[in-house]
Amino acid sequence: MQVILTQPRGFCAGLTRVLEIAERALPLQGAPVCVFHEILHNQWVVDDLHRRGVVFVDHIESVSMGSTLIFSAHGVATQLVAQAQRQGLNTIDATCPLVSKMHQQAQRFVRMGHTGGGRSRWPRQGGRHVGPGQCTGTPGEHGGRSHGV
């Protein structure tokens, strides 16, 4: 059987970028390097990163002071960035530039008085977010004055 690998590997540019950031941070910062939320839904890649010293965390409180924390391509709410700073964490913002642009557009619409509507369709399980990170990052960029639809 012949196996042909395609390029790109099916990852978006933002995900490719955060994977490279995590891989570069390991030798520079030393293991463990923490990443806020799993950065993709490919268990083989997640397992490989975990074996190499990447730890995926769902709560900033679980990261020790002075540790390195990477914010994934999904972006995070400004409150979480401030919390990480208060905890004395070394942060690396790997937010995808397209997600950052989406956050800026959402902020612009909020300033114009739009609040959106509806509810996020992404479920939570046991208080844990199980949908795309953008669903929490975008509303958190402007004080929750918008809603996922």
C-alpha positions as CSV (number, residue, x, y, z in Angstrom):
1,M,0.0,0.0,0.0
2,Q,1.2,3.5,-0.8
3,V,0.5,6.3,1.6
4,I,0.4,9.8,0.2
5,L,0.7,12.7,2.7
6,T,-1.1,15.8,1.6
7,Q,0.0,19.3,2.3
8,P,-1.2,21.1,4.3
9,R,-2.1,18.4,6.8
10,G,-5.7,19.6,7.2
11,F,-4.8,22.1,9.9
12,C,-5.7,25.8,9.5
13,A,-2.9,28.4,9.6
14,G,-3.8,29.4,13.1
15,L,-3.5,25.8,14.4
16,T,-0.2,25.3,12.5
17,R,1.1,28.4,14.1
18,V,0.1,27.4,17.7
19,L,1.7,23.9,17.2
20,E,4.9,25.6,16.1
21,I,4.8,27.9,19.1
22,A,4.3,25.0,21.5
23,E,7.1,23.0,19.9
24,R,9.5,26.0,20.1
25,A,8.5,26.8,23.7
26,L,9.5,23.3,25.0
27,P,13.3,23.6,24.5
28,L,13.3,27.3,25.4
29,Q,11.0,27.2,28.5
30,G,11.5,23.6,29.5
31,A,8.7,21.1,30.3
32,P,6.1,21.4,31.3
33,V,4.6,24.0,29.0
34,C,1.0,24.5,29.6
35,V,-1.6,25.2,26.9
36,F,-5.0,26.6,27.8
37,H,-7.4,24.0,26.4
38,E,-6.5,21.3,24.0
39,I,-5.6,23.0,20.8
40,L,-7.0,20.5,18.4
41,H,-9.2,17.4,18.2
42,N,-6.5,15.1,16.8
43,Q,-5.7,12.7,19.6
44,W,-2.5,11.5,18.0
45,V,-1.1,15.0,17.9
46,V,-2.3,15.8,21.4
47,D,-0.8,12.6,22.8
48,D,2.5,13.4,21.1
49,L,2.6,16.9,22.5
50,H,1.7,15.5,26.0
51,R,4.6,12.9,25.8
52,R,7.0,15.8,25.0
53,G,6.0,17.9,28.0
54,V,2.9,19.9,26.9
55,V,0.2,20.0,29.5
56,F,-3.3,21.0,28.5
57,V,-5.2,22.9,31.2
58,D,-8.9,24.0,31.4
59,H,-8.4,26.3,34.4
60,I,-5.7,28.9,34.8
61,E,-5.7,28.3,38.6
62,S,-4.2,24.9,38.0
63,V,-1.0,26.4,36.5
64,S,1.9,27.1,39.0
65,M,3.3,30.6,39.4
66,G,6.2,31.2,37.0
67,S,5.1,28.5,34.6
68,T,4.6,29.1,30.9
69,L,1.1,29.2,29.6
70,I,0.2,29.4,25.9
71,F,-3.2,30.8,24.9
72,S,-4.4,28.7,22.0
73,A,-5.4,29.8,18.5
74,H,-9.0,30.1,19.7
75,G,-8.2,33.2,21.7
76,V,-9.2,33.9,25.3
77,A,-11.2,36.6,27.1
78,T,-9.2,39.6,28.4
79,Q,-10.2,38.6,31.9
80,L,-8.2,35.4,31.6
81,V,-5.1,37.2,30.3
82,A,-5.4,39.5,33.4
83,Q,-5.8,36.5,35.7
84,A,-2.7,34.9,34.2
85,Q,-0.7,38.1,34.8
86,R,-1.9,38.3,38.4
87,Q,-0.8,34.7,38.9
88,G,2.7,35.5,37.7
89,L,2.5,33.3,34.6
90,N,4.7,33.7,31.6
91,T,2.1,33.8,28.8
92,I,2.4,33.4,25.1
93,D,-0.5,34.5,23.1
94,A,-0.9,32.2,20.1
95,T,-4.3,33.6,19.1
96,C,-4.9,33.1,15.4
97,P,-4.7,36.5,13.6
98,L,-8.1,35.7,12.0
99,V,-9.6,35.1,15.4
100,S,-8.1,38.4,16.7
101,K,-9.7,40.1,13.7
102,M,-13.1,38.6,14.6
103,H,-12.6,39.8,18.2
104,Q,-11.9,43.3,16.9
105,Q,-15.0,43.2,14.7
106,A,-17.2,42.0,17.6
107,Q,-15.8,44.9,19.8
108,R,-16.7,47.4,17.0
109,F,-20.3,46.1,16.8
110,V,-20.7,46.3,20.6
111,R,-19.4,49.9,20.5
112,M,-22.1,50.6,17.9
113,G,-24.7,49.3,20.3
114,H,-25.3,45.8,18.8
115,T,-25.4,42.9,21.3
116,G,-26.3,40.0,19.1
117,G,-28.8,37.5,20.2
118,G,-29.6,33.9,20.9
119,R,-27.6,31.5,22.9
120,S,-24.4,29.6,22.1
121,R,-25.2,26.2,20.6
122,W,-22.1,24.7,22.1
123,P,-22.8,22.5,25.2
124,R,-21.1,22.4,28.5
125,Q,-20.4,19.2,30.3
126,G,-19.8,19.3,34.0
127,G,-19.0,23.0,33.7
128,R,-16.4,22.3,31.0
129,H,-16.7,24.0,27.6
130,V,-16.9,21.4,24.8
131,G,-17.2,23.6,21.8
132,P,-14.8,25.9,19.9
133,G,-12.8,28.2,22.1
134,Q,-14.0,31.2,20.1
135,C,-17.4,30.7,21.7
136,T,-16.0,31.9,25.0
137,G,-13.1,34.1,23.8
138,T,-15.1,36.4,21.6
139,P,-17.8,37.4,24.2
140,G,-15.1,37.7,26.8
141,E,-13.3,40.3,24.7
142,H,-16.0,42.9,25.4
143,G,-17.5,42.1,28.8
144,G,-20.0,39.5,27.6
145,R,-22.1,42.1,25.8
146,S,-22.6,39.7,22.8
147,H,-24.0,36.3,22.5
148,G,-23.1,33.3,20.4
149,V,-25.7,32.1,17.9
